[in-house]
């Protein structure tokens, strides 16, 4: 049975003391955790960490407004959007897409957490730097919080998951010169807004070699934590993608997003007005 002391000890070994960290996790990877997801969060907070998690919601999307069907945007516009919600996203609520996992869900339920208002790619945080980090996100600067964590000397932590879960690689795609895909959703007051979102992450395991020299690992229970210094990791991913753009391709011949992202992403000047 994993206890809060095990989490704190692991995080201490991983050098996470007093740092902002972006956590991607599989609670199941730990084995049995006494107290569940909240124990992992508490163990990190106890060390002075600011814990940042993605709290994405994939079902608030809408069709683009007239004249905004951007080319190379990783989207077959004529496909019907199925299963979308009719209400408006609110950061005050705790709704999150189930595939985000139980640790982000548990963090969202904390009364003192901060959450951003991006209707598809919101992030939430707890800890001393939570507001400073979360406030950097806008509808179009969707990965501002990762850049802030990097500036503050923070780390990306993968708890029992691989690089296909590391959302910050989408920031590296942007830093390598790609435009992020555009989608549309209702803003918090119900108006139609344009938002930036990430592409397909199915091929990100191909970037493992680029971070091997800067990665450290710690075992907590059955979970292997991979710890990356954020700033350095972003540099390494950006360099690898710049050198070989096709490295991010998921290899699925049916993928709509990978070819468009690799070609540079949406053409923003076209189809406007
Ligand atoms: Zn793909």
Boltz pocket constraint, residues with backbone or C-beta under 6 A from the ligand:
constraints:
  - pocket:
      binder: B
      contacts: [[A, 200], [A, 201], [A, 202], [A, 203], [A, 248], [A, 249], [A, 250], [A, 251], [A, 252], [A, 255], [A, 256], [A, 257], [A, 258]]
      max_distance: 6.0
